[in-house]
Amino acid sequence: MKTWDVIIVGAGIIGLSLSIALRKRGAKVLVVERGEPGHEASHAAAGMLVECGAETPILLQPLAIISARMYHEFAHELQDESGIDVDLREQGTLLFPAPEHVHERPGFTTESLLPAPLAQLEPALAGLKRPAIFLKERSVDPRALVLAALKAAKHRDADISSGTAVMELLLSKGRAAGIRTDKTTYGAPVVVNCAGAWAGHLPPHHFPTRPVKGQMLAVVGAKPGLQHVIRAFEIYLVPRSDGRILIGATVEEAGYDKRTDADTIQRLHQAAIDLVPSLKPARVLEAWAGLRPGTPDDLPILGATTSPGYFVATGHFRNGILLAPVTAHVLAQVVTGLRSEYDISAFSPGRF
Ligand SMILES: Cc1cc2nc3c(=O)[nH]c(=O)nc-3n(C[C@H](O)[C@H](O)[C@H](O)COP(=O)(O)OP(=O)(O)OC[C@H]3O[C@@H](n4cnc5c(N)ncnc54)[C@H](O)[C@@H]3O)c2cc1C
């Protein structure tokens, strides 16, 4: 049986980032991916790096802030090692809060929390009369990011096995000993489950992860286009440097169904045009759906399981692109026997 120091199940952004962090520590790593690396949730994401969104659970905020601070170095390192531009954009976000939140803030006017008048910051929103806040949040292109992570992992001699489904964790005297795939068995004293929305199905352990579907679309050709990420309560828009604008996203309990629905995509498209009229003549490039790894308390599942040598890093739900650097950092510490630099006790697999 071929053996490694660590086997990672799943080559999404979480598994690939962790493989790089472990290679930096000298571990021999195998990443086993059922399909094509980076083609599930990490391929579907918008790429907003939201530090403190209304949907970010309070317990997750410290980790989200730490990861956001790590992003510049994380993205540039992947970019340098892969030669792939990950489109890390620093222009910031314009947030249009829900009306009920605005009423809670007396004296809150359209211009009050902006560094310049809205029409000047974002000409495409010139006619909009809604209170807005400027946030120094970045965005990234997750498809480019995950491709860069794959290339960087290979460059650092992580082994990647694609088209190989992991069927179960192998245990020996209660400890992790490797994995059984649909083709063979591989040995390792450490196995990390980074299987995203499918992480709960790897016997013998069961984690309460579930798929949470998100549908999105991308358009091109808006004039004027957008400079900032736009977050409103009904819709978000994420511009890419090549002129594409992503419009998202639904949050649906629909099982493992990744089909898009024409009416839903049309509704998202119309909501975006209502907010940014210059999108009307823009051409729809594509529509897609992805499956976020959800958990019962909307928090990730990170750390050691009850089987020594078996770890999990999943359940990143709406924030997996943002949380990739900090997850890779702390999991690399924990699986190599060090104390986690940041407190991840709230995310323990044992809480369920
Ligand atoms: C529409 C949408 C918009 C989003 N927007 C954002 C955003 O703006 N910002 C943000 O931070 N996050 C966003 N997210 C969330 C983010 O995409 C996820 O949290 C993140 O991609 C999870 O990464 P992952 O590596 O855990 O999962 P995945 O990318 O799904 O990777 C898991 C991998 O494991 C593989 N796998 C599963 N089972 C097995 C098995 N048995 N054997 C081998 N391989 C297996 C899968 O094939 C898959 O490739 C969004 C998600 C969606 C769907």
The ligand as a Gaussian input file, in Angstrom:
#p B3LYP/6-31G(d) Opt

LIG

0 1
 C      -23.305000      30.555000      -5.253000
 C      -22.239000      30.591000      -4.209000
 C      -21.641000      31.798000      -3.872000
 C      -20.629000      31.829000      -2.904000
 N      -20.021000      33.020000      -2.646000
 C      -19.007000      33.077000      -1.746000
 C      -18.327000      34.288000      -1.505000
 O      -18.631000      35.311000      -2.131000
 N      -17.324000      34.299000      -0.588000
 C      -16.960000      33.170000       0.111000
 O      -16.063000      33.253000       0.950000
 N      -17.594000      31.990000      -0.106000
 C      -18.615000      31.922000      -1.007000
 N      -19.265000      30.743000      -1.222000
 C      -18.958000      29.595000      -0.360000
 C      -17.721000      28.842000      -0.822000
 O      -17.844000      28.551000      -2.200000
 C      -17.563000      27.540000      -0.045000
 O      -17.682000      27.763000       1.345000
 C      -16.187000      26.918000      -0.322000
 O      -15.960000      26.825000      -1.713000
 C      -16.085000      25.543000       0.301000
 O      -14.874000      24.981000      -0.122000
 P      -14.601000      23.437000       0.097000
 O      -13.238000      23.164000      -0.405000
 O      -14.943000      23.061000       1.506000
 O      -15.743000      22.720000      -0.788000
 P      -15.769000      22.342000      -2.338000
 O      -15.216000      23.390000      -3.193000
 O      -17.154000      21.872000      -2.621000
 O      -14.760000      21.122000      -2.402000
 C      -15.036000      19.870000      -1.834000
 C      -14.457000      18.832000      -2.786000
 O      -14.546000      17.537000      -2.196000
 C      -14.797000      16.614000      -3.226000
 N      -15.359000      15.397000      -2.647000
 C      -16.550000      15.253000      -2.020000
 N      -16.718000      13.991000      -1.611000
 C      -15.600000      13.315000      -1.974000
 C      -15.192000      11.955000      -1.831000
 N      -15.954000      11.056000      -1.209000
 N      -13.992000      11.602000      -2.348000
 C      -13.186000      12.506000      -2.972000
 N      -13.546000      13.802000      -3.130000
 C      -14.727000      14.207000      -2.631000
 C      -15.777000      17.355000      -4.132000
 O      -15.824000      16.773000      -5.435000
 C      -15.217000      18.755000      -4.113000
 O      -14.333000      19.021000      -5.183000
 C      -20.248000      30.655000      -2.221000
 C      -20.836000      29.440000      -2.573000
 C      -21.803000      29.396000      -3.562000
 C      -22.400000      28.073000      -3.943000

